């Protein structure tokens, strides 16, 4: 994950969404989108299907007009401005390559539409075929290429006009897993080398977090959080973001009073913990608090260890490369996730039905800011 990658506040943003709303009839697809994209930034917009991420991208591309608000591109309001006048090429999920043209002709197409002469078209196309390492395929038909090769052609076709910004709508979704990883590296390195702005729509957290400087999380048409991958992962703003990321254990608790170390004692179904002052600066007895503990910060101990914590039983395991995710269930039916190395798990000799104690350090807790209030 990229850390400490912030938009350069000292320069004019290349894109600004100013309270943008998009409605289709009575349905509101995007609600008051208000954010900026820095020049040369790699921004990912992610969320589940129907959250409004692709509609947001299409409005930036000029394929949809905002119902309310304004979109600015390089300081100019572009509401109503035609797609071909924006210089915001898009790489589509389907790639939309022309099957009746060769690779070379596909890459030259945008230049031809701009009236650029044949010799210059060929020179500029050759340059991008070389950059994308597909020169040897120049005379092939599109249907003779692999999925990864087609991706490179689509990128070359979009970048041959040397735009200031490139829009990408789930461009890797049709690729096999190993090709996705390779193309993530290609895209990330390409964006760094070119220094142009990438706006990348995806539903995949691994894609967004591995490539983007900042990530926008959307749900039901509204922006839930914007931040660096590390900020969002470590400090989600609300329950939706925490649940969407899928790696956090969520606890609903009640403040019982001050703790001896200056924090706050919080009870929850199954036990009690202490929240640090840095997480909950001010509180009152009876206040509702929702906090999370990431799966990798959860600790496991055997029942006879004497370690206080939550008693649970093993429901299953999922292997994730060098680690494994252990799924647990408490006596009250709450599901917990714990991520550990295979070596750590081998020392516990776990299997389905094993009894285990789950615990964590107080500084592993993160309070969800939007989920506190008085308990009814």
C-alpha positions in Angstrom: 0.0 0.0 0.0 1.2 3.5 -0.7 1.6 5.7 2.3 1.8 9.5 2.9 0.7 10.2 -0.7 -1.3 13.4 -0.5 -2.6 15.6 -3.3 -0.3 18.6 -3.8 -2.3 21.4 -2.2 0.1 24.0 -3.5 -0.9 23.5 -7.2 -4.1 24.0 -9.0 -6.0 20.7 -9.1 -6.5 19.3 -12.6 -10.1 18.1 -11.8 -12.7 19.6 -9.4 -16.1 18.2 -8.7 -18.2 21.0 -7.1 -21.3 19.5 -5.4 -22.1 17.4 -8.5 -25.4 15.5 -8.6 -26.5 13.1 -11.3 -30.1 11.9 -11.5 -31.7 9.4 -14.0 -35.4 10.2 -13.6 -36.2 9.8 -9.9 -33.1 7.8 -9.2 -30.1 9.7 -7.9 -26.9 8.0 -9.1 -24.4 10.5 -7.6 -25.1 12.7 -4.6 -23.2 15.9 -4.0 -19.8 14.7 -5.2 -17.3 17.4 -3.9 -13.6 16.6 -4.3 -10.5 17.5 -6.3 -7.9 15.5 -8.2 -4.3 16.6 -8.1 -2.2 17.1 -11.2 -0.2 13.9 -11.8 -2.2 12.0 -9.2 -3.3 8.3 -9.5 -6.8 8.4 -8.0 -8.9 5.3 -7.7 -12.7 5.3 -7.3 -14.0 2.1 -5.8 -17.2 0.6 -4.5 -19.7 -2.1 -5.2 -21.8 -2.3 -8.4 -24.3 0.5 -8.6 -22.5 2.8 -6.2 -22.0 5.6 -8.8 -18.3 5.2 -9.5 -18.7 4.7 -13.3 -21.3 7.5 -13.6 -18.8 9.8 -11.9 -16.2 8.8 -14.4 -18.6 9.2 -17.3 -19.5 12.7 -16.2 -15.8 13.6 -16.2 -15.4 12.1 -19.7 -18.4 14.1 -21.0 -20.5 11.0 -21.6 -23.1 12.2 -19.0 -24.0 15.7 -18.0 -24.4 16.6 -14.3 -27.9 17.3 -13.1 -26.6 19.8 -10.6 -23.2 21.2 -9.7 -20.1 21.8 -11.9 -17.1 19.9 -13.1 -13.8 21.8 -13.8 -11.0 20.4 -15.9 -7.8 22.4 -15.7 -9.6 25.3 -14.2 -12.3 25.4 -17.0 -15.9 24.4 -16.3 -16.7 21.6 -18.7 -20.5 21.1 -18.1 -22.0 20.5 -21.5 -18.6 20.4 -23.3 -18.4 17.6 -25.9 -16.3 14.5 -25.1 -14.0 15.1 -28.1 -13.2 18.6 -26.9 -12.1 17.5 -23.4 -9.0 15.4 -24.2 -10.0 12.8 -21.6 -9.5 9.5 -23.3 -10.9 6.4 -21.6 -9.8 2.8 -21.4 -13.0 0.8 -21.3 -13.7 -2.4 -19.4 -14.5 -4.0 -22.8 -11.4 -2.2 -24.3 -13.6 -1.3 -27.3 -10.8 -2.0 -29.8 -11.8 -2.0 -33.5 -11.6 -5.7 -34.7 -11.5 -4.6 -38.4 -8.3 -2.6 -37.9 -4.8 -3.8 -37.2 -3.0 -3.0 -34.0 -1.1 -0.1 -35.7 -4.4 1.3 -37.1 -6.1 1.1 -33.7 -3.3 3.1 -32.1 -3.3 5.7 -34.9 -7.1 6.1 -34.9 -7.5 9.1 -32.6 -4.7 10.9 -34.4 -6.4 10.3 -37.7 -9.7 11.7 -36.3 -7.7 14.9 -35.4 -6.5 15.3 -38.9 -2.8 14.5 -38.3 -0.9 13.5 -41.3 0.0 9.9 -42.2 3.7 10.1 -41.5 3.3 11.8 -38.1 0.6 9.4 -37.2 2.9 6.4 -37.9 5.8 8.0 -35.9 3.7 8.7 -32.9 2.0 5.3 -33.0 5.4 3.6 -33.3 6.6 5.4 -30.2 3.7 4.1 -28.1 3.8 0.6 -29.6 7.4 0.6 -28.4 6.6 2.0 -25.0 3.9 -0.7 -24.5 6.3 -3.4 -25.9 3.9 -4.5 -28.6 5.8 -3.3 -31.7 6.0 -6.9 -33.0 2.2 -7.1 -33.1 1.7 -3.9 -35.1 0.3 -5.7 -38.2 -1.8 -8.2 -36.4 -5.5 -8.2 -36.2 -7.0 -7.6 -32.7 -8.5 -11.1 -32.5 -5.0 -12.6 -32.8 -3.9 -11.0 -29.5 -4.0 -12.3 -25.9 -5.9 -10.4 -23.2 -2.8 -8.7 -21.8 -1.7 -7.7 -25.3 -5.1 -6.2 -26.0 -4.8 -4.2 -22.8 -1.5 -2.7 -24.0 -3.1 -1.8 -27.3 -6.0 0.0 -25.6 -3.5 1.9 -23.4 -1.4 2.9 -26.4 -4.4 4.1 -28.3 -5.6 6.2 -25.4 -2.1 7.7 -24.7 -0.9 8.3 -28.2 -2.5 11.8 -28.1 -0.5 12.5 -24.9 -3.4 13.7 -22.8 -3.1 15.3 -19.4 -5.5 12.8 -17.9 -6.4 9.2 -18.6 -9.7 7.6 -17.4 -9.8 3.9 -16.8 -13.1 2.0 -16.2 -12.3 -1.4 -14.7 -9.8 -2.2 -17.4 -8.4 -5.3 -15.7 -11.7 -7.0 -14.8 -11.6 -9.5 -17.7 -8.0 -10.7 -17.1 -6.8 -13.8 -15.4 -5.4 -13.3 -11.9 -1.8 -13.5 -12.8 -2.3 -11.1 -15.7 -4.0 -8.6 -13.5 -1.0 -8.5 -11.2 1.3 -8.0 -14.2 -0.9 -5.2 -15.6 -1.2 -3.5 -12.3 2.6 -3.1 -12.3 2.5 -1.9 -16.0 -0.1 0.7 -15.1 1.6 1.9 -12.0 5.0 2.3 -13.6 3.5 3.9 -16.7 1.7 6.5 -14.6 4.9 7.3 -12.7 6.9 7.6 -15.9 4.5 9.8 -17.7 3.5 11.9 -14.7 -0.1 12.3 -16.0 -3.3 12.0 -14.0 -4.9 8.6 -13.9 -8.6 8.3 -12.7 -9.2 4.6 -12.2 -12.6 3.0 -11.4 -12.6 -0.5 -9.9 -14.5 -2.7 -7.4 -11.2 -4.4 -6.4 -9.5 -3.2 -3.2 -6.3 -5.0 -4.2 -6.1 -3.0 -7.5 -7.0 0.3 -5.9 -4.7 0.0 -2.9 -1.7 -1.3 -4.8 -1.7 1.4 -7.4 -3.4 4.6 -6.3 -2.1 7.6 -4.4 -5.6 8.2 -3.0 -8.8 6.2 -3.0 -12.4 7.4 -3.1 -14.9 5.0 -1.5 -18.4 5.3 -2.8 -21.7 3.8 -1.6 -25.2 4.4 -3.0 -24.1 7.5 -4.9 -22.3 9.2 -2.1 -18.6 9.5 -1.1 -18.0 7.7 2.2 -14.2 8.5 2.5 -11.3 9.9 0.5 -7.7 9.2 1.6 -4.5 7.3 1.0 -4.8 3.5 1.0 -3.1 3.4 4.4 -5.4 6.0 5.9 -8.5 4.3 4.7 -7.3 0.8 5.8 -6.1 2.0 9.2 -8.7 4.6 10.0 -12.0 4.0 8.2 -14.5 6.8 8.8 -17.6 4.7 9.4 -19.1 1.2 9.5 -19.7 1.0 5.8 -16.1 1.6 4.9 -14.9 -0.9 7.6 -17.3 -3.5 6.3 -16.5 -2.8 2.7 -12.8 -3.4 3.3 -13.6 -6.7 4.9 -10.5 -7.0 7.1 -11.9 -5.4 10.3 -13.7 -6.9 13.3 -16.4 -4.5 14.4 -17.6 -4.1 18.0 -20.5 -2.1 19.3 -19.8 -1.0 22.9 -20.8 1.4 25.7 -18.5 3.7 27.7 -18.5 2.5 31.3 -16.1 5.2 32.7 -12.5 6.3 32.8 -9.7 3.7 32.9 -6.7 3.8 35.2 -4.3 4.7 32.4 -6.4 7.7 31.3 -8.3 6.0 28.5 -11.9 4.8 28.6 -13.3 1.5 29.7 -15.8 0.2 27.1 -18.0 -2.9 27.5 -19.2 -4.8 24.5 -21.0 -8.1 24.0 -18.5 -10.6 25.1 -16.1 -8.5 27.2 -14.5 -5.2 28.1 -11.6 -3.3 26.5 -9.8 0.0 27.0 -9.9 2.7 24.3 -6.9 5.1 24.2 -7.4 8.8 24.7 -6.1 9.3 21.1 -9.1 7.4 19.8 -11.7 8.7 22.1 -10.6 12.1 23.6 -13.9 12.9 25.4 -16.7 10.5 26.4 -19.4 10.1 29.0 -20.8 7.1 30.8 -23.4 5.4 28.7 -22.1 6.7 25.4 -22.4 4.3 22.4 -19.1 3.6 20.7 -18.3 1.5 17.7 -14.7 0.4 17.3 -12.7 -1.9 15.1 -9.7 -4.2 15.4 -8.0 -5.3 12.2 -7.7 -9.0 11.6 -3.9 -8.9 11.7 -4.0 -7.2 15.1 -6.1 -9.9 16.7 -4.2 -12.3 18.9 -5.0 -16.0 19.7 -4.2 -18.0 22.8 -5.2 -21.5 24.0 -8.0 -21.7 26.6 -5.6 -23.0 29.3 -3.2 -20.1 28.9 -5.1 -17.9 31.4 -5.2 -15.1 28.9 -8.4 -12.9 29.3 -10.3 -12.4 26.1 -13.3 -13.6 24.1 -13.9 -17.3 23.9 -14.6 -18.5 20.4 -14.5 -21.6 18.2 -12.9 -22.1 14.8 -15.4 -22.1 11.9 -12.9 -22.3 9.1 -9.7 -21.1 7.5 -8.8 -19.3 4.2 -5.2 -19.5 3.0 -3.8 -16.1 1.6 -0.3 -16.7 0.4 2.0 -16.6 3.3 -0.8 -16.0 5.8 -4.2 -17.5 6.6 -7.4 -15.9 7.7 -9.1 -17.8 10.6 -12.8 -17.4 10.9 -14.2 -17.7 14.4 -17.6 -17.6 16.1 -18.3 -16.5 19.6 -20.9 -17.9 22.0 -23.2 -15.0 21.0 -22.9 -15.7 17.3 -20.5 -12.9 16.4 -18.1 -13.8 13.6 -14.5 -12.7 14.0 -11.5 -12.8 11.6 -7.9 -13.3 12.6 -5.0 -13.2 10.2 -1.8 -15.0 11.1 1.2 -16.6 9.5 1.2 -20.4 9.0 4.0 -20.8 11.5 1.9 -19.0 14.2 -1.1 -21.1 13.5 0.9 -24.4 13.4 1.8 -23.8 17.1 -1.9 -23.6 18.0 -2.8 -26.8 16.1 -6.2 -25.4 15.1 -9.0 -27.2 13.3 -12.7 -26.8 12.8 -14.4 -26.7 16.2 -11.2 -25.8 18.2 -11.8 -23.6 21.2 -9.6 -20.5 21.3 -9.3 -17.2 23.2 -9.2 -13.9 21.1 -7.6 -10.8 22.5 -5.8 -7.6 21.4 -3.8 -4.7 22.7 -5.8 -1.5 23.5 -3.7 0.5 21.0 -5.0 -1.8 18.2 -8.5 -0.4 18.5 -9.8 2.3 16.2 -13.0 4.2 16.9 -15.3 4.8 14.0 -16.0 8.6 14.2 -19.4 8.5 12.6 -20.7 5.8 14.9 -20.6 7.3 18.4 -23.6 8.7 20.3 -26.0 8.2 23.2 -27.3 4.7 23.7 -31.1 4.6 23.8 
